[in-house]
Amino acid sequence: MSTNEGEFNGKVALITGASRGIGAEIAKKIAAGGAEFIGVHYGNNKDAALKVVDEIKALGSNAVALQADLTKGISEVQKLWNEFEDAVRSELGSVHLDILMNNAGIAPAIPFEETSIETFEDVINLNLKAPYFITQAASPFIRNGGRIINISTGFTRVAGPMQSIYSASKGAIETLTLSLAPHFASKGITINAVRPGVTATDMNKDWLANPEAHAEAASMSAFSRVGTTEDVADVVTFVASEEARWITGQFIDATGGAKL
């Protein structure tokens, strides 16, 4: 872990989609920086979430796994927040939050003409509605100097013909990020979006296992390689740190210079 020791001492974090990939890497880096308590949200992979919780505890922080299928809409958002609130109150005696990371998302690769209403609604529920209403629920509890970080995508900058609804949902997240920056600034709370590019995660491992696909993905980056979860998590944890206190309402590209 490259996170500075003590960088997140005493912080309370909630990270959606934290059972694997970028979310899991972020959770462990926050823990390595001394976070007090971390909510590890997952959709359906309980074993993976519990493994992340164990890894966080081994780093000296405490954590809880929180299940919610955020594709199902507002009832699951409310369930997630209520369970997180109960867990924090039980652990710390009162409810507060320092770092909210809206990381959970789905990115179906589907031609525009073949995008169904069901797929559209799943993507919007998870990628846009959930971050919006989780942030709304968390807002009264975020302490002065807190951080809200939304995970976006490089497809808001580079066209993704097979990713029309995913790209649209993340474009909305970036607009939301900009819109909320003045709202939270009075408490010294920053809100920013980070744009990963192609990253070697569990979600991408099957198609990246194809040598031709891997070579094509690597060629997109100015560095001629596929990004790692640590590449992105290092950017995110910087944005979550005190050093990033003067950055808000921004879209931070972490694509490795894709398509420059």
N, C-alpha and C positions, 0 to 999 in steps of 0.2 A: 504494500500500500504506500502510495506516495503522498498521501494527505499529511499535512503538518500535524504533529502530535499536539493535542489540546485545542486545535482549531475550532472544534465544535463542542467544547466542554459545556455540559449542562443543557444542550439543545434538545428539543423535542421535534421529531420529524414524522411526517406521513408521506409515504411514497407509494403511488399506485403502480400496479404492474411490476412489483418488486421481487417476484419469485424467480426470475431468470433474466438473462440478457443485461441490457443497459441498466434497468431498474435495480437488479440484484447487485451489480457492481457499484452503483451509486450508494445503495444502502450500506454496503460494507466499508466504503470510503468514509461515509459520514460517521459510522461506528468507530473506525480507526482514528478519527479526529476527536473522539471523546464524547460523542452524543450520549445523552442520558437515556433516551427512550425513542424507539423507532417503530412505527406502524408499518408492517410489511403486507400490503394488499396483494391478493391473488384472485384470479378468476376461477380456475378449476384445478390447478396443479398444487394440491395441498402438500404433497411430499416435498416438492421443490421449495415451497414457501417455508416449511418447517426447517429445511436444511439451511436456508438463508438465516432464519432466526437463530439457529444453533451457531452459525458462523459469526453472527453479530455478538452473541453472548460470549463467545470465545475471545472476542476483541475487547471485552470489558463493558459493553453497553447492554441494555435490556431491550427486548423487542417482543412483539406479538404478531402472529399471523392473522389476517383479517380477510374473510372470504366475501366477495360480492361479485355477481355477474352484471357488470355495468352495461352490457348490451341490452339489458332488460328495462332500462329506464330509471325514472326518479325514485321508485321504491327501493331499488338496490343501492342507489346513492345515499339515501337516508339511512338504510341499514348499515352501510359502511361507516358513515360518520357517527352514528349512534354507538356502534361497537368500539370505534376508536375513542370516542369521548369517555365511554365507560372504562376502557382499559387505562387511559391516562389518569382518570380520577382515582381508580383503584391503586395505580402504581405510585402516583405523586400527590394525591390528596386534593388536587384542583386541576382544572382543564386549561391548558395553554399549549400553544404551538409556535415553533420558530421557523420551521422549514416545511413548506408544502411543495411536493413535486408531483405534478400531473403528468405521469409517464405512460400509463396504460393506453394501449391503442391497438387497432387492427388495420392491416393494409392489404386488402384483397386485390389481387392483380386480375382485373376483369375489363374486357372491352366496354366502352361507353354504352353501346347498344344492348349489352347483355346484363347490365347492372339492374338487379331486381329491387323492388320496393323493400323487401326484407333485408337485403344486404345494405341498401341505403340507410335504413333505420338503425341497423346494428352499428354501422360505422358512425353515424351521427350521435347515437346514444353514448357510445363509448368514447369517441374522440372529441366530441364537443359538449354534449349535454352534461356528461359526468364532470369534466373539469370546471364547467361553469358553476354547477350547483354545489360541488364539493368546495370550491373556493368561496362561494356565498355562505355555506354553512360554517366554514372555518374562520371567516373574516372577523367575527367578534373576539376570537380567541388568539389571533396571531399577535404576538408581543411586538412592542416597538423594536424596530431594526430587523424584523423578520424578512423571510425570503419566500417568494412564490416563483416557481420555475415550471414552465410549460414546455413539454417536449414536442417540437414541431418536426419538420422534415425538409431536406434539400429540394423536394419536389415543389416547394413554394417559390423556388428560384429557377429551377430547371424543369422543363415540361416532362411529365410522366404520362404518356397517352394511355397506359394500362392502369393508371392509378387516379382516375378522375375524381371519384368521391373521396378517397383518402386525401388527395391533395387539397380538395375543396374544404374538407373538415379542418385541415391544418392551417389553411389560409385564414379560416375563421378564428382559429386559436390565436394566430398572430395579431389579428385585428382586435380581438378581446384583450390580449396582452397590452397593446398600445392604449386601448380605451381605459383600462383599469389603473394604469401607472399613476396618473394624477390622484385618483381616488385613494390609493394606499400611501402616497408620498408623505402625507401629513404625520404619519406615525413612523417615518423612516423605513417603511417596508418597500422593498424593491420587487418588481415583477418583470420577468424577462422570458423569452423563448429561446431554446437552443435547437438548432437544426442539424441532426445527424444525417450522414449520407449512408451509403451501403456499409453495413457493419456485420461482422461475423458473430451472429447470435444464433441461439437455438432456432428461432423463427426462420432464419435464412439458411441454415446449414444444409438443407436438402438440395436447394438449387445451386448453392455455392460449391457443393461437392462435385458438380460438373466442371471439368477443367476449362471448357470454353466459356461457360458462364462466369467462372471465377476470374478468368483473364479479362473478360469484358468489363466486369465490375471494377477490377483493379485499374483498368485503363481510364476510368472516369475520373479518378483522383489525380491531382497534380503530382502526387507522390508515387503514383503507379502501384498502389497496394490497396487492399480492402481494410477498412477501419476496424479497430478492435473495440470491445466494450470499454476498456480502460481509456482509450483515446477520448471517447465521448464523456465518460464519467469524470475524467480529470477537468474537462471544460465545465461540466455541470457543477462540480464541487467548488470550483473557483467562483462561479456565479453565486453559489450559496454562501460564500465566505465573507468575512468582514472586508477583505480587500476589494470586493466588488460593490461596495456601498454606494458608489457614485454612478452606477449603471442601472438604468430602469427604462422600461418601455422599449427594449431593444430585441432584435432578432439576431442571435449570435450563430454564425455559420460554423458548424463542426463537421463539414463534409470532406475535409482533406482537400479543399480546393476543387470540388467536382465541377467538371465542364468549364473551367476557366479558359 
